[in-house]
Amino acid sequence: MCLSIPSKVVKIDKEKNTAIVDTMGVTREAGLDLMEEGSVHVDDYVLIHIGFVMNKIDEEDALESLKVYREIIETMDEADRLAAIQESDNCPSGA
C-alpha cells in the first residue's frame, strides 16, 4: 500500500517549476507540473506521488494526519522510521 504523508512547502523554484517540501523533517524537491500555475505557495500542505505534487490539502487535515503518522512511527525502530518517511513519495504508479 502506498501512503502519502502531508508535506509542507518551504520554498518554490519558479524556474525549475518545483517546490522544496518538508516531510516530517526530511526535505526533498517535488515537481509542480501537475498543479495549476501559481496554485501552490510557501506554507501550503501538499501530497506527493512519484515525485510530483498531486494536490494541496487543508492545514487542519494535514496536521491531524501528521499527528497520526507520528503515533505510528513512534512504534518503529529508527531505520524503519527514516526509510518510511524517505520513501513515502516513491510508490510505484500502480500502488
Secondary structure, 3 states (H helix, E strand, C coil): CCCCCCEEEEEEECCCCEEEEEECCEEEEEECCCCCCCCCCCCCEEEEECCEEEEEECHHHHHHHHHHHHHHHCCCCHHHHHHHHHCCCCCCCCC
